[in-house]
Every structure is written in structure tokens, then in C-alpha cells.
Amino acid sequence: MTDLKNFSEKFLTSPAEGTQAGRHGAQLIKNSTAQQAAMEAFFFGYQAFTAKPDEMLAKRGLSRVHHRILFFIAKYPGLNMTELLGYLGVSKQALNMPLRQLIEMDLVQSEAAADDKRKRVLGFTAEGAKLEQALRREQARLLQRVFGEMGEEAVQGWLAVNHALARSRQERT
């Protein structure tokens, strides 16, 4: 893995150089080696973030796609199918099998919406809620530990980068 010590000094321009490049004080990645180092750090960071939940899911014959479904059902209680499709950015066809598996395993329930019987509202069974909480707890512990080690400024920078990445996804769709 790339040595990320002094990443800013090695791989980023100064804010002044960023301004000169038309980026309003932003630091820019200097070269392709730096870009690869950033991508590698993101890859291994994401791998660490998902490792324990992936292991827990695999014991049930489930995968990361199931985790994403569980995450959004927990985040947005009363979520309907159309909303879930939007959050996941997938087709009905891609969602069908993993969602059906969660329903058949009695982790998720799908009911007609009270206001419109044509809409399906998703929720957890007791076992599904328990699983989602266990998955979330593992990731929260990791984030809490790492955020504590890195400090407030690093956390704010990390959040800003991730929000910008999320916005770029939304702009494409």
C-alpha cells in the first residue's frame, strides 16, 4: 500500500496554487501517482469499512447489496419501492432478487401503503431490525475509533470529500 504519511505535502498543491488553477483555494492532486495513491487509500478504507458487515452477511448467505437495502430501509422508515430504487440507483430488475431474498428470509416486510394501495412500503421484521443494527454498530465502532484518532479537522475534510463525491453521483443521474 502507498505510504500516505505527509500525503498533503507530497501529493497536493497548495491552496494558492489551486486558486491559480481556477479552483478557488482548493488543493489539487499534483499527478497521476498522487491520484492512484488517493484511489488506493479510498479502496482500502472502503474495504476496511465493509469487511466485518460483509462477513456477518456471508454467514446468512447475503452480500453487500442486501446491506445497502437494509441501510436505506433503516435510514428512511416507511420507504417505498420507488424511493429505494432512487437511493440505490438501480433498476427494478436489479433490486428484485435481493429484496425478495430479504423478504423470504423474514428480514424485511413489504406492505401496501395506507394512502395508496398500489405503493409498497418496506419495513423490518424484528429479526431484520436486529441484523441491520448489528451491521450498523460494527461500522459505527470503526468510524468512532478512526475519527477519534484523526481529529475534528480530518473528519470534516473526510465528510466534505464524501459529500462532494455523492453530489457528483447525483449530477450524473
Stockholm file with secondary structure:
# STOCKHOLM 1.0

chainA/1-173         MTDLKNFSEKFLTSPAEGTQAGRHGAQLIKNSTAQQAAMEAFFFGYQAFTAKPDEMLAKRGLSRVHHRILFFIAKYPGLNMTELLGYLGVSKQALNMPLRQLIEMDLVQSEAAADDKRKRVLGFTAEGAKLEQALRREQARLLQRVFGEMGEEAVQGWLAVNHALARSRQERT
#=GR chainA/1-173 SS CCCCTTHHHHHBCCHHHHHHTTSTTCCCBCSHHHHHHHHHHHHHHHHHHHHHHHHHHHTTTCCHHHHHHHHHHHHSTTCBHHHHHHHHTCCHHHHHHHHHHHHHTTSEEEEECSSCTTSEEEEECHHHHHHHHHHHHHHHHHHHHHHHHHCHHHHHHHHHHHHHHHHHHHHHC
#=GC SS_cons         CCCCTTHHHHHBCCHHHHHHTTSTTCCCBCSHHHHHHHHHHHHHHHHHHHHHHHHHHHTTTCCHHHHHHHHHHHHSTTCBHHHHHHHHTCCHHHHHHHHHHHHHTTSEEEEECSSCTTSEEEEECHHHHHHHHHHHHHHHHHHHHHHHHHCHHHHHHHHHHHHHHHHHHHHHC
//
